Amino acid sequence: MLQFLMTMIAGQRAKMDERGASAVEYGLLVAGIAALVVGAVFLLGGTVTSAFTETEGCIKGEGASC
C-alpha cells in the first residue's frame, strides 16, 4: 500500500512539473505571436495609414481618386 501511495505522489509531482513547462511554452508562443504582430505593424503601418487617409479624403469629398 505504501508503494502505491508513493507512486501516486510521484505521478502528481510529475504532472505539476509538466504544468510549469507548459506555462513556459505558452508564454514563449504568446511572445512569438506578439513579435510577429509588432513586425507586421511596422511593415504595413505606412500602407494602412495611407489607406485610411485616402478613405478619409473620400468621405470628406477631398479625394481625387474616389
URRA-V240233 format. One record per backbone hydrogen bond with DSSP energy under -0.5 kcal/mol. CO is the residue of the C=O (numbers start at 0). NH is the residue of the N-H. E is the energy in kcal/mol with one decimal. If there is no record, write none. Layout:
BEGIN
{{CO NH E} {CO NH E}}
END
This chain:
BEGIN
{{0 4 -2.2} {1 5 -2.5} {2 6 -2.1} {3 7 -2.2} {4 8 -2.4} {5 9 -2.2} {6 10 -2.0} {7 11 -2.1} {8 12 -2.3} {9 13 -2.1} {10 14 -2.0} {11 15 -2.1} {12 16 -2.1} {13 17 -1.9} {14 18 -1.8} {15 19 -1.7} {16 20 -1.8} {17 21 -2.6} {18 22 -2.3} {19 23 -1.9} {20 24 -2.3} {21 25 -2.8} {22 26 -2.2} {23 27 -2.4} {24 28 -2.2} {25 29 -2.6} {26 30 -2.3} {27 31 -2.3} {28 32 -2.3} {29 33 -2.5} {30 34 -2.1} {31 35 -2.0} {32 36 -2.3} {33 37 -2.5} {34 38 -2.3} {35 39 -2.4} {36 40 -2.4} {37 41 -2.2} {38 42 -2.3} {39 43 -2.9} {40 44 -1.4} {43 47 -2.5} {44 48 -2.5} {45 49 -2.3} {46 50 -2.2} {47 51 -2.4} {48 52 -2.5} {49 53 -2.5} {50 54 -2.3} {51 55 -2.6} {52 56 -2.1} {53 57 -2.0} {54 58 -2.2} {55 59 -2.2} {56 60 -0.9} {56 61 -2.7} {56 62 -1.3}}
END
